[in-house]
């Protein structure tokens, strides 16, 4: 029997709600992937509530988890490595070192960097010292990067309003020559009215994937999106196909969350779950 695709996912965890690994873990597992989840922070909930409990993992504690991952030879086993929200500069530096070591140990490893920095409205919601590590170390290691337009503009100092801006930003990020940039949640000057796009910029082509624009902003959207991309890739989809699937299922989750009056994305909509389970039945 073949082993299922194996993912190391390094990002936040919450007790209540669905952000970070608490959003990305379920779709990957439902699609039949095996996931080792390493938290960077453990909070009671997202910061959108009146109170917030928990903390970023102390650097020495986080280092011990990474040491354990190495002892179990997880980097050598992994097919995919995903990183998201990071809560401190020290942990960010450790994540960058771990990713570099993992890619050296396992050249076939596909690393998806979701550079979680902020968004339109709230602006930058991590310290600039963390953003610097993302720009100067983690993105340089990425095989796939999934910034939103705000994050891409902050990382490059360039406004994102046209397709040409995305192409210039990809060059300015100094990604690896073979890396793919997936710009998420784009509403460009020529995006059709009532739609939103994910734009996949690869070394050999650019693919624009449009979906209905939903005026709904929920925490966890980008984390769910990245987890769904890995789920699709793990089940043999090409990157544009995986992004298109992720875009469709995130829209379904957001619409369901809005109907329920939920504060963040939800993962319980029946057709959302059924599509992930059907992915898991593919060889």
Secondary structure as UniProt FT lines:
FT   STRAND          6..14
FT   HELIX           21..30
FT   TURN            31..32
FT   STRAND          34..43
FT   TURN            47..48
FT   STRAND          54..56
FT   HELIX           59..71
FT   TURN            72..73
FT   HELIX           74..77
FT   STRAND          80..83
FT   HELIX           89..105
FT   TURN            107..108
FT   STRAND          110..113
FT   STRAND          118..119
FT   TURN            120..122
FT   STRAND          123..124
FT   HELIX           128..133
FT   HELIX           134..138
FT   HELIX           139..141
FT   STRAND          144..145
FT   HELIX           149..156
FT   HELIX           163..172
FT   TURN            173..174
FT   TURN            177..178
FT   STRAND          180..186
FT   TURN            189..190
FT   TURN            193..194
FT   STRAND          195..201
FT   STRAND          206..212
FT   HELIX           221..234
FT   TURN            235..236
FT   HELIX           239..260
FT   HELIX           270..280
//
